[in-house]
Structures are given as C-alpha cells and as structure tokens.
C-alpha cells in the first residue's frame, strides 16, 4: 500500500486496515512459530512496513491538528489582550 493511498483514507478506514494487517501478521507469525512453510516470506516484511506507515501517518495527522489548535488558541489570546 502506497503512502498516497494511506493519506487519502479517513481515520476509520485507516484503523480498519491497521486492524486487518495486525490480524494477518499474527497469523503469519503463528505459522512461523510452529514451523509451517509460508507461501511468501517477504509478505511479513511488507505487512510490517505498511502497518508502520499507517501508524506514522495517523500520528502526523494528529500532531498537525494539535499544532493548528494551539495556534488558534494563541491567536485568540492575543486578540483578547
């Protein structure tokens, strides 16, 4: 999944995708733990990276929102004085 696709998602969709990826990762890790051969071992790495991208982008969005809220508070306080 590409960064553009992730940035285009809304929060609920991103959370849904992250949950889905976590479940898939747990399944694959269980297969590795019991010694079953996985069809595509590189898939684990892709899942981890995609999950990290989703989490990172969500954190960026949240930080941007908080920064914007702080700036509006600063502006309001400056106008009152």
FINU-473846 format. One record per residue: residue number from 1; residue in one letter; x, y, z of N, C-alpha, C in turn. Coordinates in steps of 0.05 Angstrom, whole numbers, plus 5000, padded with zeros to 4 digits. Layout:
REM residues N
+------+------+-------+--------+------+--------+---------+------+-------+--------+------+
! resi ! resn ! neast ! nnorth !  nup ! caeast ! canorth ! caup ! ceast ! cnorth !  cup !
+------+------+-------+--------+------+--------+---------+------+-------+--------+------+
!  NUM !    A !     X !      Y !    Z !      X !       Y !    Z !     X !      Y !    Z !
...
+------+------+-------+--------+------+--------+---------+------+-------+--------+------+
This chain:
REM residues 81
+------+------+-------+--------+------+--------+---------+------+-------+--------+------+
! resi ! resn ! neast ! nnorth !  nup ! caeast ! canorth ! caup ! ceast ! cnorth !  cup !
+------+------+-------+--------+------+--------+---------+------+-------+--------+------+
!    1 !    X !  5017 !   4977 ! 5000 !   5000 !    5000 ! 5000 !  5018 !   5025 ! 5000 !
!    2 !    X !  5011 !   5044 ! 4983 !   5028 !    5067 ! 4980 !  5019 !   5090 ! 4999 !
!    3 !    X !  5037 !   5108 ! 5003 !   5032 !    5130 ! 5022 !  5009 !   5147 ! 5013 !
!    4 !    X !  5007 !   5152 ! 4987 !   4984 !    5168 ! 4976 !  4958 !   5155 ! 4983 !
!    5 !    X !  4956 !   5129 ! 4981 !   4932 !    5114 ! 4987 !  4925 !   5117 ! 5017 !
!    6 !    X !  4945 !   5115 ! 5034 !   4941 !    5117 ! 5062 !  4932 !   5145 ! 5070 !
!    7 !    X !  4945 !   5165 ! 5059 !   4938 !    5193 ! 5065 !  4909 !   5199 ! 5056 !
!    8 !    X !  4900 !   5186 ! 5035 !   4873 !    5190 ! 5025 !  4851 !   5178 ! 5042 !
!    9 !    X !  4859 !   5160 ! 5060 !   4839 !    5146 ! 5077 !  4830 !   5165 ! 5099 !
!   10 !    X !  4806 !   5161 ! 5108 !   4797 !    5175 ! 5132 !  4805 !   5157 ! 5156 !
!   11 !    X !  4802 !   5168 ! 5180 !   4812 !    5155 ! 5204 !  4800 !   5127 ! 5208 !
!   12 !    X !  4774 !   5124 ! 5204 !   4761 !    5098 ! 5209 !  4771 !   5077 ! 5189 !
!   13 !    X !  4775 !   5085 ! 5165 !   4785 !    5067 ! 5144 !  4813 !   5058 ! 5151 !
!   14 !    X !  4830 !   5077 ! 5159 !   4858 !    5071 ! 5166 !  4859 !   5052 ! 5190 !
!   15 !    X !  4842 !   5057 ! 5210 !   4841 !    5040 ! 5234 !  4832 !   5011 ! 5226 !
!   16 !    X !  4813 !   5010 ! 5208 !   4803 !    4984 ! 5199 !  4825 !   4968 ! 5185 !
!   17 !    X !  4840 !   4982 ! 5167 !   4862 !    4970 ! 5152 !  4884 !   4961 ! 5171 !
!   18 !    X !  4890 !   4978 ! 5191 !   4911 !    4971 ! 5211 !  4903 !   4946 ! 5226 !
!   19 !    X !  4878 !   4944 ! 5234 !   4869 !    4920 ! 5249 !  4871 !   4895 ! 5231 !
!   20 !    X !  4863 !   4898 ! 5206 !   4864 !    4876 ! 5187 !  4894 !   4866 ! 5184 !
!   21 !    X !  4912 !   4885 ! 5181 !   4940 !    4878 ! 5178 !  4952 !   4865 ! 5203 !
!   22 !    X !  4943 !   4875 ! 5226 !   4953 !    4863 ! 5251 !  4944 !   4834 ! 5254 !
!   23 !    X !  4919 !   4828 ! 5246 !   4909 !    4801 ! 5247 !  4925 !   4783 ! 5228 !
!   24 !    X !  4930 !   4793 ! 5204 !   4944 !    4778 ! 5184 !  4973 !   4773 ! 5194 !
!   25 !    X !  4985 !   4792 ! 5207 !   5012 !    4789 ! 5217 !  5013 !   4769 ! 5239 !
!   26 !    X !  4993 !   4768 ! 5256 !   4992 !    4748 ! 5278 !  4990 !   4720 ! 5266 !
!   27 !    X !  4973 !   4717 ! 5246 !   4971 !    4691 ! 5233 !  4997 !   4682 ! 5221 !
!   28 !    X !  5011 !   4700 ! 5207 !   5036 !    4692 ! 5195 !  5058 !   4686 ! 5216 !
!   29 !    X !  5058 !   4702 ! 5237 !   5078 !    4697 ! 5258 !  5072 !   4670 ! 5272 !
!   30 !    X !  5047 !   4663 ! 5274 !   5040 !    4637 ! 5286 !  5050 !   4614 ! 5268 !
!   31 !    X !  5047 !   4618 ! 5242 !   5056 !    4598 ! 5223 !  5087 !   4594 ! 5225 !
!   32 !    X !  5101 !   4616 ! 5228 !   5130 !    4615 ! 5231 !  5137 !   4601 ! 5257 !
!   33 !    X !  5122 !   4607 ! 5278 !   5129 !    4596 ! 5304 !  5125 !   4566 ! 5305 !
!   34 !    X !  5105 !   4556 ! 5291 !   5101 !    4526 ! 5291 !  5117 !   4512 ! 5270 !
!   35 !    X !  5130 !   4527 ! 5253 !   5148 !    4516 ! 5233 !  5135 !   4510 ! 5207 !
!   36 !    X !  5112 !   4520 ! 5202 !   5099 !    4516 ! 5176 !  5112 !   4534 ! 5155 !
!   37 !    X !  5115 !   4523 ! 5131 !   5127 !    4540 ! 5110 !  5106 !   4560 ! 5100 !
!   38 !    X !  5115 !   4585 ! 5098 !   5097 !    4606 ! 5088 !  5100 !   4608 ! 5058 !
!   39 !    X !  5078 !   4614 ! 5045 !   5078 !    4617 ! 5016 !  5097 !   4639 ! 5007 !
!   40 !    X !  5095 !   4662 ! 5020 !   5112 !    4685 ! 5012 !  5124 !   4697 ! 5038 !
!   41 !    X !  5148 !   4690 ! 5045 !   5161 !    4700 ! 5069 !  5165 !   4731 ! 5068 !
!   42 !    X !  5168 !   4743 ! 5045 !   5171 !    4771 ! 5043 !  5146 !   4787 ! 5050 !
!   43 !    X !  5123 !   4773 ! 5051 !   5098 !    4785 ! 5057 !  5098 !   4796 ! 5086 !
!   44 !    X !  5111 !   4783 ! 5104 !   5112 !    4792 ! 5132 !  5125 !   4820 ! 5133 !
!   45 !    X !  5147 !   4823 ! 5119 !   5161 !    4848 ! 5119 !  5143 !   4870 ! 5107 !
!   46 !    X !  5128 !   4864 ! 5085 !   5111 !    4884 ! 5073 !  5089 !   4892 ! 5092 !
!   47 !    X !  5077 !   4873 ! 5106 !   5056 !    4879 ! 5125 !  5066 !   4897 ! 5147 !
!   48 !    X !  5090 !   4891 ! 5158 !   5101 !    4907 ! 5179 !  5106 !   4936 ! 5170 !
!   49 !    X !  5116 !   4939 ! 5146 !   5122 !    4965 ! 5135 !  5096 !   4981 ! 5131 !
!   50 !    X !  5076 !   4968 ! 5120 !   5051 !    4982 ! 5115 !  5038 !   4990 ! 5141 !
!   51 !    X !  5039 !   4972 ! 5160 !   5027 !    4979 ! 5186 !  5042 !   5003 ! 5199 !
!   52 !    X !  5068 !   5003 ! 5197 !   5084 !    5026 ! 5207 !  5077 !   5051 ! 5192 !
!   53 !    X !  5073 !   5050 ! 5166 !   5065 !    5074 ! 5151 !  5038 !   5085 ! 5160 !
!   54 !    X !  5019 !   5067 ! 5164 !   4992 !    5076 ! 5173 !  4994 !   5089 ! 5200 !
!   55 !    X !  5009 !   5077 ! 5218 !   5011 !    5089 ! 5245 !  5026 !   5116 ! 5244 !
!   56 !    X !  5047 !   5117 ! 5228 !   5062 !    5142 ! 5226 !  5045 !   5165 ! 5214 !
!   57 !    X !  5030 !   5159 ! 5193 !   5014 !    5179 ! 5181 !  4992 !   5189 ! 5200 !
!   58 !    X !  4980 !   5170 ! 5215 !   4960 !    5178 ! 5234 !  4972 !   5196 ! 5256 !
!   59 !    X !  4996 !   5190 ! 5265 !   5009 !    5207 ! 5284 !  5015 !   5235 ! 5272 !
!   60 !    X !  5023 !   5236 ! 5247 !   5028 !    5261 ! 5234 !  5003 !   5278 ! 5233 !
!   61 !    X !  4981 !   5265 ! 5225 !   4955 !    5280 ! 5223 !  4947 !   5291 ! 5250 !
!   62 !    X !  4950 !   5274 ! 5271 !   4942 !    5283 ! 5298 !  4960 !   5306 ! 5307 !
!   63 !    X !  4986 !   5305 ! 5302 !   5004 !    5326 ! 5310 !  4998 !   5352 ! 5295 !
!   64 !    X !  4991 !   5350 ! 5270 !   4984 !    5373 ! 5254 !  4959 !   5387 ! 5265 !
!   65 !    X !  4939 !   5370 ! 5273 !   4914 !    5381 ! 5284 !  4919 !   5395 ! 5310 !
!   66 !    X !  4936 !   5382 ! 5328 !   4942 !    5394 ! 5353 !  4957 !   5421 ! 5350 !
!   67 !    X !  4976 !   5421 ! 5331 !   4991 !    5446 ! 5327 !  4972 !   5468 ! 5317 !
!   68 !    X !  4954 !   5461 ! 5300 !   4935 !    5481 ! 5289 !  4917 !   5491 ! 5312 !
!   69 !    X !  4909 !   5473 ! 5330 !   4892 !    5481 ! 5352 !  4907 !   5500 ! 5371 !
!   70 !    X !  4932 !   5494 ! 5376 !   4948 !    5511 ! 5393 !  4952 !   5539 ! 5381 !
!   71 !    X !  4956 !   5540 ! 5354 !   4959 !    5566 ! 5341 !  4934 !   5583 ! 5343 !
!   72 !    X !  4911 !   5570 ! 5339 !   4886 !    5585 ! 5341 !  4881 !   5595 ! 5370 !
!   73 !    X !  4889 !   5579 ! 5390 !   4887 !    5588 ! 5418 !  4905 !   5612 ! 5422 !
!   74 !    X !  4929 !   5611 ! 5411 !   4948 !    5634 ! 5414 !  4937 !   5659 ! 5402 !
!   75 !    X !  4925 !   5656 ! 5378 !   4913 !    5679 ! 5364 !  4890 !   5691 ! 5380 !
!   76 !    X !  4874 !   5674 ! 5391 !   4851 !    5683 ! 5407 !  4860 !   5698 ! 5432 !
!   77 !    X !  4880 !   5687 ! 5445 !   4890 !    5700 ! 5470 !  4903 !   5727 ! 5462 !
!   78 !    X !  4917 !   5728 ! 5440 !   4929 !    5753 ! 5431 !  4908 !   5774 ! 5424 !
!   79 !    X !  4886 !   5766 ! 5413 !   4865 !    5785 ! 5406 !  4851 !   5797 ! 5431 !
!   80 !    X !  4848 !   5781 ! 5452 !   4834 !    5790 ! 5476 !  4851 !   5810 ! 5491 !
!   81 !    X !  4877 !   5809 ! 5490 !   4894 !    5827 ! 5505 !  4896 !   5854 ! 5493 !
+------+------+-------+--------+------+--------+---------+------+-------+--------+------+
